[in-house]
């Protein structure tokens, strides 16, 4: 096809593309010479090369969605998005915004990664689901594929506690998926799993549990236990609860100087409800665990001693989150 002829058919090319992304094979089938296609991606050209043999029919920085589309086109048959990008399509909010696209393909395929597309070959290619018009791995696989590449335990906890708290995934399903796949990279998430199974719901609670468990003289503590008054009316959920002493540990997830007025009011109301029912509440901030662990330990011991001196609280406890 002559240059002037195919250039006048821009709309036809765009109609054949996937939101403006198209492969070299599709372009040549539409009459665009391969050499011409690549020339149009050169500096100041009207197109962008997003991946080998994969073009965006415009220039400038592509959106993340277009990069996802390019990754699926480039990876080819059976490819699906996984990792944090895939988890985003399932509705997961925590974690940094992804900048690369993590894609699963069958082990028998031979496709190389690029700077912005991570290709992972696997013997356990799951059945994809369609989210936002894209092929995406099941949520539990997206999560485990992500955390296998993470080292920071608190960051792993922040990601996984969200889906457990929102009842999107059970801890048992995460453990099963880690057990079924490659053992590579699973040591860090396996260290976090017991906290999820104990019922922690946030990174702050994960760090608090780690702090508590490291001190052998502290009593057993439960996490995210519903508390009701003596008439059965719901009062609150205790972040941490020492049931036999009526002691509640509130782990603030933000420092007071970063808290909004609504957050401060909600915290004070939480304290009032529990103290009015006879519970003893200790509220701590992240900086205390980080900057003054010995002082925090002393505060906990003092609070436990005070709780032991108080009359039994006028409450009923529900089943903990675990």
Secondary structure as UniProt FT lines:
FT   HELIX           3..7
FT   TURN            8..9
FT   HELIX           10..16
FT   TURN            19..20
FT   STRAND          21..23
FT   HELIX           24..29
FT   TURN            30..31
FT   HELIX           34..39
FT   TURN            40..41
FT   TURN            43..44
FT   STRAND          48..51
FT   TURN            52..53
FT   STRAND          54..56
FT   HELIX           64..75
FT   TURN            77..78
FT   STRAND          80..82
FT   HELIX           83..89
FT   TURN            90..91
FT   STRAND          101..106
FT   TURN            107..108
FT   TURN            115..116
FT   STRAND          117..122
FT   STRAND          129..131
FT   TURN            132..133
FT   STRAND          134..136
FT   HELIX           139..147
FT   TURN            148..149
FT   HELIX           153..165
FT   TURN            166..167
FT   HELIX           171..180
FT   TURN            184..185
FT   HELIX           187..198
FT   HELIX           203..213
FT   TURN            216..217
FT   STRAND          222..229
FT   TURN            230..231
FT   STRAND          234..242
FT   HELIX           243..245
FT   STRAND          247..251
FT   HELIX           256..258
FT   HELIX           261..276
FT   TURN            277..278
FT   STRAND          280..284
FT   HELIX           286..291
FT   HELIX           293..309
FT   STRAND          315..320
//
